[in-house]
Amino acid sequence: MPASVMVPASLLAVLGKLRVFTTPGFTTFTAMVTGLVAQTGAGTVTGMLTGAGLARAWPHDRAHAFFSGPAGTSTPWGSCWPI
C-alpha cells in the first residue's frame, strides 16, 4: 500500500469542494496540493512530492501521470476553479 500524506482538516475541507476526480485521483491531487503548500522550493512534481514527504514513498510517474492526460482530452481543471 502506498504511503499517505497528513492533510490538515481545513485544507481537506477546501479540497473536498473540488472533488471532481476519482478516489485515486483525488488522493493524488490532495497529496500534490499539500506538497505544493508545504514545500519551499520550486513548484515542480518533485518539489511537491518532497513537500508532502512522499518523494521516496511514491513513484514519480504517479504524480506525472496525474498532470498529463491523454492528448486531445479535456481535464477537469477548468471546471473546478471558480472565476
C-alpha positions as CSV (number, residue, x, y, z in Angstrom):
1,M,0.0,0.0,0.0
2,P,1.4,3.4,-0.9
3,A,2.3,5.9,1.8
4,S,-0.1,8.7,2.5
5,V,0.3,12.3,3.5
6,M,-1.2,14.0,6.5
7,V,-3.5,16.7,5.2
8,P,-4.7,19.4,7.6
9,A,-8.5,19.2,8.1
10,S,-9.0,22.8,6.9
11,L,-7.2,22.1,3.7
12,L,-9.0,18.9,3.2
13,A,-12.3,20.7,3.6
14,V,-11.4,23.2,0.8
15,L,-10.1,20.4,-1.5
16,G,-13.2,18.4,-0.8
17,K,-15.2,21.1,-2.6
18,L,-13.2,20.4,-5.7
19,R,-13.9,16.7,-5.8
20,V,-14.1,16.2,-9.5
21,F,-11.7,13.3,-9.5
22,T,-11.9,9.6,-9.0
23,T,-10.9,8.4,-5.5
24,P,-7.3,7.5,-6.6
25,G,-7.1,10.8,-8.5
26,F,-8.4,12.8,-5.5
27,T,-5.8,11.1,-3.3
28,T,-3.0,12.1,-5.7
29,F,-4.5,15.6,-6.1
30,T,-4.7,16.1,-2.3
31,A,-1.1,14.9,-1.8
32,M,0.2,17.2,-4.6
33,V,-1.6,20.3,-3.3
34,T,-0.4,19.6,0.2
35,G,3.1,19.2,-1.1
36,L,2.8,22.4,-3.0
37,V,1.8,24.3,0.1
38,A,4.4,22.7,2.3
39,Q,7.5,22.8,0.0
40,T,9.9,25.7,-0.1
41,G,11.4,25.1,-3.5
42,A,10.1,25.1,-7.0
43,G,6.5,24.1,-7.6
44,T,7.6,21.0,-9.6
45,V,6.3,17.5,-9.3
46,T,9.5,16.5,-7.4
47,G,9.1,19.6,-5.2
48,M,5.5,18.8,-4.4
49,L,6.3,15.1,-3.6
50,T,9.2,16.3,-1.4
51,G,7.0,18.8,0.4
52,A,4.4,16.1,1.1
53,G,7.1,13.8,2.3
54,L,6.4,11.3,-0.5
55,A,9.5,11.7,-2.7
56,R,10.8,8.3,-1.7
57,A,7.5,6.6,-1.0
58,W,5.6,7.2,-4.2
59,P,6.8,6.6,-7.7
60,H,7.2,9.9,-9.5
61,D,5.3,8.6,-12.6
62,R,2.2,8.5,-10.5
63,A,2.3,12.3,-10.0
64,H,3.4,13.0,-13.6
65,A,0.6,10.9,-15.0
66,F,-1.9,12.8,-12.9
67,F,-0.9,16.1,-14.6
68,S,-0.5,14.7,-18.1
69,G,-3.8,13.4,-19.5
70,P,-4.1,11.8,-22.9
71,A,-3.6,14.2,-25.7
72,G,-6.8,15.7,-27.0
73,T,-8.9,15.1,-23.9
74,S,-10.2,17.8,-21.6
75,T,-9.2,17.8,-18.0
76,P,-11.4,18.7,-15.0
77,W,-9.0,21.6,-14.1
78,G,-11.0,24.2,-15.9
79,S,-14.3,23.2,-14.3
80,C,-13.1,23.2,-10.7
81,W,-11.6,26.7,-10.5
82,P,-14.2,29.4,-9.8
83,I,-13.6,32.6,-11.6
